[in-house]
C-alpha cells in the first residue's frame, strides 16, 4: 500500500485523555515547556519501582488493568537509556514488518524466511543502527493487560495487540517441554477449570473459521487446530476451546472461544515469559469471518476505550469495552479498510505545528479512503518519507533559540542538546485534526509526545517509512 502511515496509539489515546492536564504547559504562542530534571526523576523512579507493589485500582465493568510491559522487563536492563534503546529496536522491527505486510502479499513473505531482514535494508542507515542494538520480535506490543481465567481465576498477563485477532494463552497440559516458563503467573490448566468447555468443529462448523488458513478442523478428533507464526519466528500451536474470562474490575464474566496453546517452542525464537499469551484486539467483524476470534468481535463491542500508560508510569491504566468512561476527549471516526478489515484506520485531515499548517493534502496518505493505521505495537509515529521531510522542516523552523545537532542522534535526525543546567526549554505544539479542522476534532500533542529525551538531547519523536 503506497504512502502507508503508522500512528502511535500512545500519542493518540494518552493525549486524548490528558490534554486538560497539559493546558498549563502551553503558552499563548503554542509552545510547551519541558524540563530534563523532571524527566530524569521520572525515569529513575520507574527503574527503581518494586513490581511486587503493583495494585489493581477500582474500575468500571468490562475493564482490565493495562501496564507497560517494561514495568516487568526493566530488570533486564542496566539503566533507562538501555530500556529506551530496546524499545526503539522493537518499534522499528514491528513497523518494518507491518510495512512489508502491506507492501507485499503474504505469500511473497512466506516464500522467503529472511524477507523482513532484507526489507529492513531499504530503510535509512539511522534506523538500521537501532535495529542491530537488540533482538527484534515483530509480534511485540508494548502493553499487557491483567486477565483472570477459568473457575480458578488464574491471574495471567496477556499482551494486547490491535494488529492481531486471535486470543490465546498457554494451556496446560502442554506438549512435553513445549510451553515456556511464565515469570509472573501460574500457567492456566484446562483440566482443573470447571468452566472449560471443549469445542467440536465437526458437529459445529462455526467453531472453525474455514476461510482462515491458520485454522483447520481435524475430522478424526473434531478439534479446530491452529498454528500462528509471527514475523520474527515465534510460533504458537493449539486448538480452539471455550473458557470464561473474569474482568478483575467487578468480577463480570464473559465466555469466549480462545486458543488453547500447547506448543510455543517450535519456532525459531521463543516468547518472553513476561506474559502468558496474546489478546488480539483486532477491529470487530462478524464472528464467522476472518478476524472473528478477536476480543471485540467475541464481546460484540462496537467500541473499546483504551488509555495507555506513559513510558515511565508504574501505575496501571485501563482497557474497557462498550463504553468510554471519560466525559471528554477527541472522537475519531474509523475508516473502513476492505483489504485489512481488522485493523483500525482513521482519517487525519491536517497536521499543524505551532499554528503553521503542514502543507500537504489528506490524499497524501488517505489513498483509497483507507486512512492511516493505529497500532499498539509501534511507539513512534511514522509518515511517508516525503511528507516527513516537510513535517520535519516546519518543526525545525518553529524551534527558536536552540541549535540543532548536526547529523542527529542515533535514529533521530532532528535533535537539540539538553540544557546542562536543567533549565526549561520550549518546543512547538503539534496538533492533529481528524476529519476537519474544529476544536472537537483536535488532538494536541506536547512534551514527550512530540520530543523524546535521548542521550542528553531532545529529539523530534517522529520517523519516516518508505512508500
C-alpha positions in Angstrom: 0.0 0.0 0.0 1.5 3.3 -1.0 2.2 6.1 1.5 1.4 3.9 4.5 1.4 5.8 7.8 1.7 4.3 11.2 0.1 6.3 14.0 1.3 6.0 17.6 -1.5 4.9 19.7 0.3 6.0 22.8 0.3 9.6 21.4 -3.2 9.3 20.2 -5.1 8.0 23.3 -3.0 9.3 26.1 -3.2 12.8 24.6 -6.9 12.5 24.2 -7.4 11.6 27.8 -4.9 14.0 29.4 -5.0 17.2 27.3 -6.6 19.2 30.1 -3.6 18.4 32.4 -1.3 19.8 29.7 -3.1 23.2 29.5 -0.8 24.9 32.0 2.3 23.8 30.0 1.2 25.7 26.9 1.8 29.4 26.4 0.0 31.8 24.1 2.4 31.2 21.3 1.7 27.5 21.1 4.9 26.3 22.7 5.2 23.9 25.5 8.0 23.8 28.2 9.9 20.7 29.2 12.4 20.1 31.9 15.1 17.4 31.9 15.3 17.2 35.7 11.7 16.1 36.0 12.1 13.6 33.1 15.2 12.1 34.7 13.5 11.8 38.1 10.5 10.0 36.5 12.8 7.6 34.8 14.8 6.9 38.0 11.5 6.2 39.9 10.4 3.9 37.1 13.6 1.9 37.1 13.6 1.5 41.0 10.0 0.6 41.4 9.3 -2.7 43.1 6.8 -4.6 41.0 5.6 -6.6 44.0 3.8 -3.4 45.0 1.6 -3.3 41.9 -2.1 -2.8 42.8 -5.3 -3.2 40.8 -7.3 0.0 41.0 -11.2 0.1 41.0 -12.6 0.2 37.5 -15.8 0.1 35.6 -17.5 -3.1 34.4 -15.8 -5.0 31.5 -12.5 -3.4 32.2 -8.9 -4.6 32.5 -5.8 -3.1 34.1 -3.1 -2.2 31.5 0.6 -1.9 32.2 3.6 -1.0 30.1 5.5 -4.3 29.6 8.7 -2.6 30.6 7.4 -2.4 34.2 8.0 -6.1 34.3 11.1 -6.3 32.0 13.1 -3.3 33.2 15.3 -5.6 35.4 16.9 -6.9 32.3 18.5 -3.6 31.6 21.2 -1.6 33.4 19.5 1.8 33.0 16.6 3.6 31.4 18.7 4.5 28.3 19.1 0.8 27.6 15.3 0.3 28.0 14.7 3.1 25.5 17.2 1.7 23.1 15.4 -1.7 23.2 12.0 -0.1 22.8 13.2 1.7 19.7 14.6 -1.5 18.2 11.3 -3.4 18.9 9.4 -0.5 17.5 11.4 -0.4 14.3 11.1 -4.2 13.8 7.3 -4.1 14.2 6.9 -1.1 11.9 9.1 -2.8 9.3 7.1 -6.0 9.4 3.8 -4.1 9.1 5.1 -2.1 6.1 6.3 -5.3 4.4 2.9 -6.9 5.1 1.1 -4.2 3.3 3.6 -3.6 0.6 3.9 -7.2 -0.4 1.4 -10.1 -0.3 1.7 -12.6 2.5 2.6 -15.3 0.0 5.7 -13.4 -1.0 6.8 -13.0 2.6 6.3 -16.7 3.5 8.4 -17.8 0.5 11.4 -16.0 1.9 12.1 -16.6 5.6 14.6 -13.7 5.6 12.2 -11.3 4.0 11.8 -8.9 6.9 15.6 -8.6 7.3 16.1 -7.9 3.6 13.3 -5.4 3.6 14.9 -3.6 6.6 18.0 -2.8 4.5 15.8 -0.5 2.4 15.4 1.8 5.4 17.6 4.7 6.4 21.1 3.9 7.9 20.0 5.5 11.2 17.1 3.1 11.6 19.5 0.2 10.8 21.7 1.3 13.6 18.8 0.9 16.0 17.7 -2.4 14.6 21.1 -4.0 15.4 21.0 -3.0 19.1 18.7 -5.7 20.4 16.9 -8.8 19.3 13.7 -8.0 17.4 10.3 -9.5 17.8 7.8 -8.5 15.2 4.8 -9.8 17.3 5.9 -7.5 20.1 3.4 -5.0 21.5 4.3 -2.7 24.4 1.4 -3.3 26.8 0.0 -6.1 28.9 -3.5 -6.5 30.5 -4.4 -8.5 33.6 -6.9 -11.3 32.9 -8.4 -13.8 35.3 -9.0 -17.1 33.6 -11.4 -20.0 34.3 -13.1 -21.1 37.5 -9.9 -20.9 39.5 -9.5 -17.2 38.4 -5.9 -17.7 37.4 -4.2 -14.3 37.0 -2.4 -14.0 33.7 -0.9 -11.1 31.8 -1.8 -11.1 28.1 -0.1 -8.9 25.6 -2.7 -6.7 24.0 -2.3 -6.2 20.2 -4.6 -4.2 17.9 -2.8 -5.8 14.9 -3.9 -9.4 15.5 -7.2 -11.2 16.1 -6.6 -14.4 18.0 -6.9 -14.6 21.8 -4.6 -17.3 23.1 -2.8 -18.3 26.2 -0.6 -21.2 27.4 -2.9 -24.1 28.2 -1.6 -27.0 30.3 -1.1 -29.9 29.9 1.3 -28.9 27.2 3.2 -30.9 24.7 6.2 -32.1 26.8 8.8 -29.2 27.1 6.9 -27.0 24.6 5.5 -24.4 27.0 7.7 -21.6 28.2 8.2 -20.7 31.8 5.9 -17.9 32.9 7.8 -15.5 35.1 5.0 -13.7 36.9 1.9 -16.0 36.7 0.8 -19.6 37.2 0.1 -21.4 34.0 -3.6 -22.0 33.2 -4.6 -25.7 33.4 -7.7 -26.6 31.5 -8.1 -29.9 33.4 -8.7 -28.1 36.7 -11.1 -25.4 35.4 -14.7 -26.2 35.9 -15.7 -23.6 33.3 -13.5 -25.0 30.5 -15.5 -26.4 27.6 -14.4 -28.4 24.6 -15.4 -27.3 21.1 -16.0 -29.8 18.3 -15.8 -28.4 14.8 -17.3 -31.3 13.0 -20.5 -31.0 15.0 -20.4 -27.2 14.8 -18.6 -25.8 11.8 -18.8 -22.2 13.2 -16.1 -23.2 15.7 -13.5 -23.1 13.0 -13.3 -20.2 10.6 -12.7 -22.2 7.4 -11.7 -19.2 5.3 -8.7 -18.5 7.6 -5.7 -20.7 6.5 -4.3 -20.7 10.1 -7.1 -22.9 11.3 -8.1 -26.4 10.3 -10.8 -28.7 11.5 -9.4 -32.2 12.0 -12.1 -34.8 11.2 -10.6 -37.5 13.3 -10.7 -35.5 16.6 -13.2 -32.8 15.7 -10.8 -30.3 17.1 -10.1 -26.9 15.4 -6.3 -26.8 15.3 -4.4 -23.6 14.6 -0.8 -22.6 14.1 0.3 -19.0 14.1 3.8 -17.9 13.2 4.8 -14.3 14.0 7.1 -12.2 11.8 10.3 -12.9 13.8 9.8 -16.6 14.1 7.8 -17.2 17.3 5.1 -19.9 16.8 2.1 -20.9 18.8 0.1 -24.1 18.2 -3.0 -25.4 19.8 -6.8 -25.8 19.4 -9.8 -23.6 19.8 -11.7 -24.2 23.1 -14.1 -22.2 25.3 -13.5 -20.6 28.6 -14.8 -17.9 30.9 -12.7 -14.8 31.5 -13.3 -12.6 34.5 -12.9 -8.9 34.5 -11.0 -8.0 37.6 -12.8 -4.7 37.9 -16.1 -6.1 39.2 -16.0 -9.9 38.6 -18.1 -9.6 35.5 -17.8 -12.8 33.4 -17.8 -13.4 29.7 -17.4 -16.7 27.8 -15.1 -16.6 24.8 -13.5 -19.0 22.3 -9.8 -19.0 22.9 -6.6 -20.6 21.6 -5.6 -23.3 24.0 -1.9 -23.2 23.2 0.1 -26.3 23.9 3.3 -25.7 21.9 5.1 -22.3 21.9 8.7 -23.7 21.4 8.7 -25.0 17.9 9.5 -21.6 16.2 12.9 -20.1 15.5 12.6 -17.9 18.6 10.9 -18.2 22.0 8.3 -15.9 23.5 9.0 -13.8 26.5 7.9 -15.2 29.8 6.6 -11.9 30.9 3.1 -12.7 29.5 1.3 -16.0 29.0 -0.4 -15.2 25.7 -1.7 -12.6 23.4 -5.2 -10.9 23.4 -5.9 -9.9 19.8 -7.9 -6.7 19.8 -8.5 -6.5 16.1 -11.5 -4.5 15.0 -14.9 -6.0 15.4 -16.1 -8.2 12.5 -18.6 -11.0 12.2 -17.6 -13.9 14.4 -17.8 -16.2 11.3 -15.4 -14.0 9.3 -11.6 -13.9 9.3 -10.8 -11.9 12.4 -13.9 -13.1 14.3 -11.8 -14.5 17.1 -10.7 -11.0 18.3 -11.9 -9.9 21.7 -14.0 -7.0 20.4 -15.7 -9.4 17.9 -16.5 -12.0 20.5 -17.7 -9.5 23.1 -19.8 -7.7 20.5 -18.1 -4.4 21.2 -18.8 -1.6 18.8 -16.2 0.4 20.7 -13.5 -0.2 23.2 -11.7 2.6 25.1 -8.0 2.2 25.8 -5.9 4.6 27.8 -2.3 3.6 27.6 0.2 4.3 30.5 3.1 6.7 29.8 6.6 5.4 29.2 7.6 5.9 32.8 4.4 5.1 34.5 4.2 2.3 37.1 0.5 2.8 37.6 -2.0 0.8 35.6 -4.3 2.3 33.0 -7.5 0.9 31.6 -8.9 -1.1 28.8 -12.7 -1.2 28.8 -15.4 -2.4 26.4 -18.6 -1.0 25.0 -18.5 2.3 27.0 -15.9 5.1 27.2 -15.5 6.0 30.9 -14.4 9.6 30.1 -16.7 12.6 29.5 -14.1 14.5 27.5 -11.8 13.7 24.6 -11.5 13.7 20.9 -13.8 11.5 18.9 -12.3 10.0 15.8 -14.4 8.2 13.2 -12.9 4.9 12.0 -12.3 4.4 8.3 -13.1 1.1 6.6 -10.2 -0.8 5.1 -11.6 -3.6 2.9 -8.2 -5.2 2.4 -7.5 -5.5 6.2 -10.8 -5.1 8.0 -9.5 -6.0 11.5 -7.0 -3.0 11.6 -8.0 0.4 13.0 -7.8 3.2 10.4 -8.5 6.8 11.0 -8.6 9.9 8.8 -6.0 12.6 9.6 -7.2 15.7 7.9 -4.5 18.2 8.8 -1.4 18.5 11.0 -0.4 21.8 12.5 2.8 22.8 14.2 2.6 26.0 16.3 -0.3 27.3 14.1 1.7 26.5 10.9 -0.2 24.1 8.7 2.0 21.4 7.3 1.3 22.0 3.5 0.1 18.6 2.4 -3.4 17.4 1.4 -5.2 14.5 3.1 -5.0 12.5 -0.2 -1.2 12.2 0.5 -1.8 9.3 2.8 -5.6 8.6 2.6 -5.1 6.6 -0.6 -8.4 4.9 -1.5 -10.0 6.3 1.6 -8.3 3.7 3.7 -6.9 6.2 6.2 -3.9 5.6 8.5 -3.3 2.8 10.9 -3.4 2.9 14.7 -1.3 0.2 16.2 -0.3 -0.7 19.8 2.9 -2.3 18.7 4.6 0.8 17.3 5.7 3.6 19.6 6.8 6.2 17.1 4.5 7.9 14.6 5.7 7.2 11.0 5.0 9.3 8.0 5.6 8.7 4.3 9.1 9.8 3.5 8.3 13.0 1.5 5.7 14.1 4.0 8.0 13.5 6.9 10.6 15.8 5.3 8.0 18.6 5.0 6.8 18.0 8.6 10.3 18.0 10.0 11.3 21.2 8.2 8.3 23.0 9.5 9.1 21.8 13.0 12.7 23.0 12.7 11.7 26.4 11.6 9.4 26.8 14.6 12.1 25.8 17.1 13.6 29.0 18.4 16.9 29.8 20.1 18.3 26.2 20.1 21.0 25.0 17.8 20.2 21.7 16.1 22.8 18.9 16.4 24.4 18.1 13.1 23.7 14.5 11.7 21.2 13.8 14.5 21.5 11.4 17.4 21.0 7.6 17.0 17.9 7.0 14.8 16.7 10.6 15.2 17.6 13.3 12.6 16.3 16.4 14.4 17.9 16.8 17.8 18.8 19.7 20.2 21.3 19.4 23.1 19.7 19.4 26.5 20.5 22.5 28.7 23.3 21.4 31.1 21.8 23.5 33.9 18.4 21.7 33.5 16.6 24.9 32.6 13.2 24.7 31.0 13.2 24.6 27.2 10.4 25.2 24.8 9.2 23.3 21.7 6.2 23.9 19.4 2.9 22.2 20.0 1.8 19.6 17.3 -1.9 19.3 16.6 -3.6 16.6 14.6 -7.1 17.2 13.1 -9.4 14.3 12.2 -12.0 14.7 9.6 -12.0 18.5 9.6 -10.4 21.5 11.4 -12.5 22.1 14.5 -11.9 22.1 18.3 -13.9 18.8 18.6 -11.6 17.1 16.1 -8.3 18.4 17.5 -5.7 16.3 19.2 -3.0 18.3 20.9 0.5 16.7 21.4 3.0 18.1 23.8 6.1 17.1 25.8 7.4 13.6 25.2 4.6 13.0 22.7 6.5 15.5 20.5 10.1 15.2 21.6 12.0 12.3 23.2 14.9 12.9 25.5 17.7 10.6 24.2 21.4 10.6 25.2 21.3 14.1 26.6 19.3 15.5 23.7 15.7 16.4 22.8 14.8 14.7 19.5 11.8 15.0 17.3 9.8 11.9 18.1 8.6 11.0 14.6 10.1 8.8 11.9 9.5 8.1 8.2 8.8 5.0 6.2 9.4 4.3 2.6 6.3 4.4 0.4 
